[in-house]
């Protein structure tokens, strides 16, 4: 491992990419502690950290987006507006012919869609910033001076911060190594891990007999550690897992020699969408309990109770209905992501043009149908795994009474993002090493995938 790290810094191009990526992430962490002028961020941290649906939403949003909303910083909204804008345009591209045509134009079309995504990100930033400014205003003591001035500075500051984060992510994609947006999210999660471990250490009590209320005994700690190890192992397995489709290359006679005839494999990733289905589903479900609670309060003030009260109780973060809807959305978005990114017709056409075929299947439409069927089956397993991982923190919190601020970071979505992004980063670094005839991280020279 030490020799591999030394080899990384021996390659000038790889060294510059890695140092550039680290410097961009350092800038991100510095900006995450710069408060928006006009707000009392110490009191705001207490208001945002209170229990309840909105407090849980703020905590979960900070974990997923790398923002520091609780302190009303310039990067308070994190990268979520950009993700939301990307989701909206992805959905519109499936039903709006203009965007659908742009997506089919290749690289030029994707550049145009990215430009629209940037514009839409600014609009989403303004809307989300106004929503949170309204929440901050409801606390009554979190701003200084005139409210109109504080509102304007908050909206402009948070919008500019998110746009700058979007620019940092794009710079990492172009000049650094790894996916910029994913690295920003991972950096925000890792920055909070020490606090989660510190909170865990405060609650751990090694008393064999009776224990204090809310304390974590040896049994609970063992379950939490087993959950941590199992999730890490499962994420590595599902991230590396592939369904290998045998491909036969047609034989060709040129002159007196015969070419082709080799047999190789077409790898289909089991978890094709990575962490994106969870991020997409979370952006939709994050504020469902908040809206349900708001509707319940509004109708209770009007003297109407019953349906909305029951609905708010069912849609709580620890509720059964919420978890079921959340899992269904994750599986749905896993299929949606595959339908957007995986094009079996184009893949079948490329195989036919290169003189390759799947044994037992005719090239063209039959091959495309087979690839689509196989990808649908493996996506079900990948999406189901993501759905189970996403609800592990809620299950552990409800069954063992461990606070969500600990389970969210030591298991579930946060850990899934960290492990997945870390694997992607390591594989990219290893690919650069192997391309220049250096040894990779493993003794065999490459990280081997698991095959299903």
C-alpha positions as CSV (number, residue, x, y, z in Angstrom):
1,X,0.0,0.0,0.0
2,X,2.8,2.4,0.9
3,X,4.6,1.6,-2.4
4,X,1.4,2.3,-4.3
5,X,1.0,5.7,-2.6
6,X,4.6,6.6,-3.5
7,X,3.9,5.5,-7.1
8,X,0.9,7.8,-7.3
9,X,3.1,10.8,-6.5
10,X,5.7,9.7,-9.0
11,X,3.4,10.2,-11.9
12,X,3.2,14.0,-12.6
13,X,-0.2,13.9,-14.3
14,X,-1.9,11.8,-11.6
15,X,-0.2,13.8,-8.8
16,X,-1.5,17.1,-10.1
17,X,-5.0,15.7,-10.5
18,X,-5.0,14.3,-7.0
19,X,-3.7,17.5,-5.4
20,X,-6.2,19.6,-7.4
21,X,-9.1,17.4,-6.2
22,X,-7.9,17.7,-2.6
23,X,-7.5,21.5,-2.9
24,X,-11.0,21.9,-4.2
25,X,-12.4,19.8,-1.3
26,X,-10.5,21.9,1.2
27,X,-12.1,25.0,-0.3
28,X,-15.4,23.3,0.0
29,X,-14.8,22.6,3.7
30,X,-13.6,26.2,4.4
31,X,-16.7,27.6,2.7
32,X,-18.9,25.3,4.8
33,X,-18.0,27.3,7.9
34,X,-18.6,30.8,6.5
35,X,-22.0,32.0,7.8
36,X,-24.4,34.2,5.8
37,X,-24.2,37.8,7.1
38,X,-27.2,38.8,9.2
39,X,-27.9,35.5,11.0
40,X,-27.0,34.3,14.5
41,X,-25.6,30.9,13.5
42,X,-25.0,29.7,17.1
43,X,-28.7,30.1,17.9
44,X,-29.6,28.8,14.4
45,X,-27.7,25.6,15.1
46,X,-29.8,24.9,18.2
47,X,-33.0,25.6,16.3
48,X,-32.1,23.4,13.4
49,X,-30.9,20.6,15.7
50,X,-34.2,20.3,17.6
51,X,-36.1,17.0,17.4
52,X,-39.0,16.7,15.1
53,X,-39.8,16.2,11.4
54,X,-38.0,19.4,10.2
55,X,-35.0,18.8,12.4
56,X,-34.7,15.3,11.0
57,X,-35.1,16.7,7.4
58,X,-32.3,19.3,8.0
59,X,-30.0,16.6,9.4
60,X,-30.7,14.2,6.6
61,X,-30.3,16.9,3.9
62,X,-26.9,18.0,5.4
63,X,-25.7,14.4,5.3
64,X,-26.7,13.8,1.6
65,X,-25.7,17.2,0.2
66,X,-22.6,18.2,2.1
67,X,-24.2,21.4,3.2
68,X,-24.1,23.2,6.6
69,X,-27.8,24.3,6.7
70,X,-27.9,24.2,10.5
71,X,-25.4,27.1,10.7
72,X,-26.8,29.0,7.7
73,X,-23.5,29.0,5.9
74,X,-22.8,30.0,2.3
75,X,-22.8,26.3,1.4
76,X,-25.9,25.7,3.5
77,X,-27.9,24.2,0.7
78,X,-25.1,22.0,-0.4
79,X,-25.4,20.4,-3.8
80,X,-29.0,19.4,-3.4
81,X,-30.5,22.1,-5.8
82,X,-28.2,20.8,-8.6
83,X,-29.3,17.2,-7.9
84,X,-32.9,18.3,-7.9
85,X,-32.5,20.2,-11.2
86,X,-30.9,17.1,-12.7
87,X,-33.8,15.0,-11.6
88,X,-36.3,17.4,-13.1
89,X,-34.6,17.5,-16.5
90,X,-34.1,13.7,-16.5
91,X,-37.8,13.2,-16.0
92,X,-38.7,15.9,-18.6
93,X,-36.3,14.2,-21.1
94,X,-38.5,11.1,-21.0
95,X,-41.7,13.0,-22.0
96,X,-40.5,16.3,-23.7
97,X,-39.4,15.7,-27.3
98,X,-37.0,18.7,-27.3
99,X,-34.9,17.3,-24.5
100,X,-35.2,13.8,-25.8
101,X,-33.8,14.9,-29.1
102,X,-31.0,16.7,-27.4
103,X,-30.1,13.7,-25.4
104,X,-29.9,11.6,-28.6
105,X,-27.4,14.1,-30.2
106,X,-24.5,12.8,-28.1
107,X,-21.9,14.9,-26.4
108,X,-23.2,18.2,-27.9
109,X,-26.7,17.5,-26.6
110,X,-25.5,16.6,-23.1
111,X,-23.6,19.9,-23.0
112,X,-26.8,21.8,-23.8
113,X,-28.7,19.8,-21.2
114,X,-26.0,20.6,-18.6
115,X,-26.4,24.3,-19.5
116,X,-30.1,24.1,-18.8
117,X,-29.4,22.2,-15.6
118,X,-27.2,25.1,-14.4
119,X,-30.0,27.7,-15.1
120,X,-32.6,25.5,-13.4
121,X,-30.3,25.1,-10.4
122,X,-30.3,28.8,-9.8
123,X,-34.1,28.8,-9.8
124,X,-34.3,25.8,-7.4
125,X,-31.7,27.5,-5.1
126,X,-33.8,30.7,-4.8
127,X,-37.0,28.6,-4.0
128,X,-35.2,26.4,-1.4
129,X,-33.4,29.4,0.1
130,X,-36.7,31.2,0.5
131,X,-38.2,28.2,2.2
132,X,-35.4,27.9,4.7
133,X,-35.3,31.7,5.3
134,X,-39.0,31.3,6.3
135,X,-38.1,28.6,8.7
136,X,-35.3,30.7,10.2
137,X,-37.7,33.6,10.5
138,X,-40.2,31.4,12.4
139,X,-37.6,30.9,15.2
140,X,-37.8,34.6,15.9
141,X,-34.3,35.2,17.2
142,X,-31.9,33.9,14.5
143,X,-31.3,37.1,12.5
144,X,-30.0,40.6,13.2
145,X,-31.2,43.9,11.8
146,X,-34.1,44.2,9.3
147,X,-35.7,40.9,8.2
148,X,-35.9,42.0,4.6
149,X,-32.2,42.7,4.5
150,X,-31.4,39.3,6.2
151,X,-33.7,37.5,3.7
152,X,-32.0,39.0,0.7
153,X,-28.5,38.3,2.0
154,X,-29.6,34.7,2.8
155,X,-31.1,34.0,-0.6
156,X,-28.2,35.6,-2.5
157,X,-25.5,34.0,-0.3
158,X,-26.9,30.5,-0.4
159,X,-27.6,30.7,-4.1
160,X,-24.1,31.9,-4.8
161,X,-22.7,29.2,-2.6
162,X,-24.5,26.4,-4.4
163,X,-23.5,27.7,-7.8
164,X,-19.9,27.8,-6.6
165,X,-20.1,24.2,-5.3
166,X,-21.5,23.2,-8.7
167,X,-18.5,24.9,-10.4
168,X,-16.1,23.1,-8.0
169,X,-17.7,19.8,-8.9
170,X,-17.3,20.5,-12.6
171,X,-13.7,21.5,-12.1
172,X,-13.0,18.3,-10.4
173,X,-14.6,16.4,-13.2
174,X,-12.4,18.2,-15.8
175,X,-9.1,18.7,-14.0
176,X,-9.2,16.4,-11.0
177,X,-9.9,12.7,-10.5
178,X,-13.3,11.2,-9.5
179,X,-16.8,12.4,-9.8
180,X,-16.9,16.0,-8.4
181,X,-20.5,16.0,-7.1
182,X,-20.1,12.6,-5.4
183,X,-16.8,13.6,-3.8
184,X,-18.4,16.8,-2.4
185,X,-21.2,14.7,-0.8
186,X,-18.7,12.2,0.5
187,X,-16.5,15.0,2.0
188,X,-19.5,16.4,3.8
189,X,-20.4,12.9,5.3
190,X,-16.8,12.2,6.4
191,X,-16.6,15.6,8.1
192,X,-19.5,14.6,10.3
193,X,-18.3,11.1,11.1
194,X,-16.0,12.2,14.0
195,X,-19.0,13.9,15.7
196,X,-21.1,10.8,15.3
197,X,-18.3,8.7,16.8
198,X,-18.0,11.2,19.6
199,X,-21.7,11.0,20.4
200,X,-21.5,7.2,20.3
201,X,-18.6,7.2,22.7
202,X,-20.6,9.4,25.2
203,X,-23.6,7.0,25.1
204,X,-21.7,3.7,25.5
205,X,-21.9,2.3,29.0
206,X,-20.3,-1.1,29.7
207,X,-22.7,-2.1,32.4
208,X,-23.7,-5.7,32.5
209,X,-26.6,-5.1,34.8
210,X,-29.0,-2.2,34.6
211,X,-28.1,0.7,32.4
212,X,-29.1,4.4,32.1
213,X,-31.9,5.5,29.9
214,X,-30.7,6.1,26.4
215,X,-27.3,4.4,27.1
216,X,-25.8,2.0,24.6
217,X,-24.7,-1.2,26.3
218,X,-22.3,-4.0,25.0
219,X,-25.1,-5.8,23.1
220,X,-26.3,-2.7,21.2
221,X,-22.7,-1.7,20.4
222,X,-22.0,-5.2,19.1
223,X,-25.1,-5.0,16.9
224,X,-24.1,-1.6,15.6
225,X,-20.6,-2.8,14.8
226,X,-21.9,-5.9,13.0
227,X,-24.2,-3.7,11.0
228,X,-21.3,-1.4,10.1
229,X,-19.1,-4.3,8.9
230,X,-22.0,-6.1,7.1
231,X,-23.0,-2.9,5.2
232,X,-19.4,-2.2,4.2
233,X,-18.9,-5.8,2.9
234,X,-22.3,-5.7,1.2
235,X,-21.7,-2.4,-0.5
236,X,-18.3,-3.6,-1.8
237,X,-19.9,-6.8,-3.1
238,X,-22.9,-5.2,-4.8
239,X,-20.7,-2.4,-6.3
240,X,-18.3,-4.8,-7.8
241,X,-20.9,-7.4,-8.8
242,X,-21.4,-7.9,-12.5
243,X,-23.5,-10.1,-14.8
244,X,-21.2,-11.4,-17.5
245,X,-22.8,-12.0,-20.9
246,X,-20.7,-14.3,-23.1
247,X,-19.8,-12.6,-26.4
248,X,-18.4,-14.5,-29.5
249,X,-16.6,-12.7,-32.1
250,X,-17.3,-13.8,-35.7
251,X,-14.5,-15.4,-37.7
252,X,-13.2,-13.5,-40.7
253,X,-10.9,-14.7,-43.5
254,X,-8.6,-12.2,-44.9
255,X,-6.3,-13.6,-47.6
256,X,-4.7,-16.7,-46.2
257,X,-5.3,-15.9,-42.6
258,X,-8.3,-16.2,-40.3
259,X,-9.1,-13.4,-37.8
260,X,-11.6,-13.2,-34.9
261,X,-13.3,-16.1,-33.2
262,X,-12.3,-14.9,-29.7
263,X,-14.7,-15.4,-26.9
264,X,-15.0,-12.6,-24.3
265,X,-17.6,-11.2,-22.0
266,X,-19.9,-8.2,-21.8
267,X,-20.1,-7.0,-18.1
268,X,-23.4,-5.6,-16.8
269,X,-23.2,-4.0,-13.4
270,X,-25.7,-5.2,-10.8
271,X,-25.9,-1.8,-9.2
272,X,-25.8,0.2,-12.4
273,X,-27.1,3.4,-10.7
274,X,-24.7,3.5,-7.8
275,X,-26.0,5.8,-5.0
276,X,-28.1,7.9,-7.4
277,X,-31.4,6.0,-6.8
278,X,-31.1,6.7,-3.0
279,X,-30.3,10.4,-3.6
280,X,-33.2,10.8,-6.0
281,X,-35.7,9.0,-3.6
282,X,-34.4,11.0,-0.6
283,X,-34.9,14.3,-2.4
284,X,-38.6,13.3,-2.9
285,X,-39.2,11.8,0.5
286,X,-37.2,14.2,2.6
287,X,-39.9,16.7,3.3
288,X,-43.0,14.4,3.1
289,X,-43.2,14.2,6.9
290,X,-42.7,18.0,7.1
291,X,-45.5,18.7,4.7
292,X,-47.8,16.1,6.4
293,X,-47.2,17.8,9.7
294,X,-47.8,21.2,8.3
295,X,-51.1,20.1,6.8
296,X,-52.1,18.4,10.1
297,X,-51.4,21.7,12.0
298,X,-53.3,23.8,9.4
299,X,-56.4,21.6,9.5
300,X,-56.3,21.2,13.3
301,X,-56.4,25.0,13.6
302,X,-59.5,25.0,11.4
303,X,-61.1,22.5,13.7
304,X,-60.7,19.5,11.3
305,X,-59.0,16.4,12.6
306,X,-58.9,12.8,11.5
307,X,-57.5,12.1,8.1
308,X,-54.5,14.4,8.1
309,X,-53.7,13.6,11.7
310,X,-53.5,9.9,10.8
311,X,-51.6,10.7,7.6
312,X,-49.0,12.7,9.5
313,X,-48.5,9.8,11.9
314,X,-48.2,7.3,9.1
315,X,-45.6,9.4,7.2
316,X,-43.3,10.0,10.1
317,X,-39.6,9.1,9.5
318,X,-39.8,6.1,11.7
319,X,-43.2,5.0,10.4
320,X,-43.9,1.8,8.5
321,X,-45.6,3.5,5.6
322,X,-42.8,6.0,5.1
323,X,-40.2,3.2,5.0
324,X,-42.2,1.2,2.5
325,X,-42.7,4.2,0.2
326,X,-39.1,5.1,0.5
327,X,-38.0,1.5,-0.5
328,X,-40.4,1.5,-3.4
329,X,-39.1,4.8,-4.7
330,X,-35.5,3.6,-4.5
331,X,-36.3,0.5,-6.6
332,X,-38.3,2.7,-9.0
333,X,-35.5,5.1,-9.5
334,X,-33.0,2.3,-9.9
335,X,-35.0,1.1,-12.9
336,X,-35.4,4.7,-14.1
337,X,-31.7,5.3,-13.9
338,X,-31.0,2.2,-15.9
339,X,-33.6,3.2,-18.6
340,X,-31.8,6.5,-19.0
341,X,-28.2,5.3,-18.9
342,X,-28.4,1.8,-20.4
343,X,-29.4,1.6,-24.1
344,X,-29.7,-2.0,-25.2
345,X,-30.5,-1.1,-28.8
346,X,-27.3,0.9,-29.2
347,X,-25.3,-1.8,-27.5
348,X,-26.8,-4.5,-29.8
349,X,-26.0,-2.4,-32.8
350,X,-22.4,-1.8,-31.7
351,X,-22.0,-5.6,-31.2
352,X,-23.4,-6.2,-34.7
353,X,-21.2,-3.6,-36.3
354,X,-18.1,-5.0,-34.6
355,X,-18.9,-8.5,-35.8
356,X,-19.7,-9.9,-32.4
357,X,-22.8,-11.7,-31.2
358,X,-24.3,-13.5,-28.2
359,X,-24.2,-17.3,-28.8
360,X,-27.7,-18.6,-29.5
361,X,-29.2,-15.2,-30.3
362,X,-29.6,-13.4,-33.6
363,X,-27.9,-10.0,-33.8
364,X,-30.1,-6.9,-33.7
365,X,-33.6,-6.8,-32.1
366,X,-33.4,-10.2,-30.4
367,X,-30.0,-9.3,-28.8
368,X,-31.4,-6.0,-27.6
369,X,-34.4,-7.7,-26.0
370,X,-32.2,-10.2,-24.2
371,X,-29.9,-7.5,-22.8
372,X,-32.9,-5.5,-21.6
373,X,-34.4,-8.6,-19.9
374,X,-31.1,-9.5,-18.2
375,X,-30.5,-5.9,-17.1
376,X,-34.1,-5.7,-15.7
377,X,-33.4,-8.8,-13.6
378,X,-30.1,-7.7,-12.1
379,X,-31.4,-4.2,-11.5
380,X,-34.1,-5.7,-9.3
381,X,-31.5,-7.2,-7.0
382,X,-29.4,-4.1,-7.1
383,X,-32.3,-1.8,-6.3
384,X,-33.6,-4.1,-3.6
385,X,-30.2,-4.1,-1.9
386,X,-30.1,-0.3,-2.0
387,X,-33.6,-0.2,-0.5
388,X,-32.7,-2.5,2.4
389,X,-29.5,-0.5,3.1
390,X,-31.4,2.8,3.2
391,X,-33.8,1.7,5.9
392,X,-31.2,0.0,8.1
393,X,-30.7,3.2,10.3
394,X,-34.4,3.6,10.9
395,X,-34.7,-0.1,11.9
396,X,-31.7,0.1,14.3
397,X,-33.0,3.4,15.8
398,X,-36.5,2.0,16.4
399,X,-35.5,-1.4,17.6
400,X,-32.5,-0.5,19.8
401,X,-33.2,3.2,20.6
402,X,-29.9,4.4,19.2
403,X,-30.1,8.1,18.1
404,X,-30.6,8.7,14.4
405,X,-27.6,11.1,14.3
406,X,-25.4,8.1,15.0
407,X,-27.1,5.4,12.9
408,X,-27.3,7.7,9.8
409,X,-23.5,8.0,9.7
410,X,-22.4,4.6,10.9
411,X,-24.8,2.7,8.6
412,X,-27.3,3.1,5.8
413,X,-27.2,5.8,3.2
414,X,-24.2,7.8,4.5
415,X,-22.0,4.7,4.7
416,X,-23.2,3.5,1.3
417,X,-22.2,6.8,-0.3
418,X,-18.8,6.9,1.4
419,X,-17.9,3.3,0.4
420,X,-19.2,3.5,-3.2
421,X,-17.5,6.8,-3.9
422,X,-14.3,5.6,-2.3
423,X,-14.3,2.5,-4.4
424,X,-14.9,4.5,-7.6
425,X,-12.0,6.9,-6.7
426,X,-9.6,3.9,-5.9
427,X,-10.5,2.2,-9.2
428,X,-9.8,5.4,-11.2
429,X,-6.5,5.9,-9.5
430,X,-5.6,2.2,-10.0
431,X,-6.5,2.5,-13.7
432,X,-4.1,5.4,-14.1
433,X,-1.4,3.4,-12.3
434,X,-1.9,0.3,-14.5
435,X,-1.9,2.4,-17.6
436,X,1.6,3.5,-16.8
437,X,2.8,0.0,-15.9
438,X,2.7,0.5,-12.1
439,X,1.3,-2.0,-9.6
440,X,-2.2,-1.3,-8.3
441,X,-3.5,-1.3,-4.7
442,X,-3.9,-5.1,-4.6
443,X,-1.1,-7.6,-4.9
444,X,-2.6,-9.0,-8.1
445,X,-2.4,-5.6,-9.8
446,X,-6.1,-4.7,-9.9
447,X,-9.2,-4.7,-7.8
448,X,-11.2,-7.8,-8.8
449,X,-14.9,-7.5,-9.1
450,X,-17.5,-10.0,-7.9
451,X,-19.5,-11.7,-10.5
452,X,-23.1,-12.9,-10.3
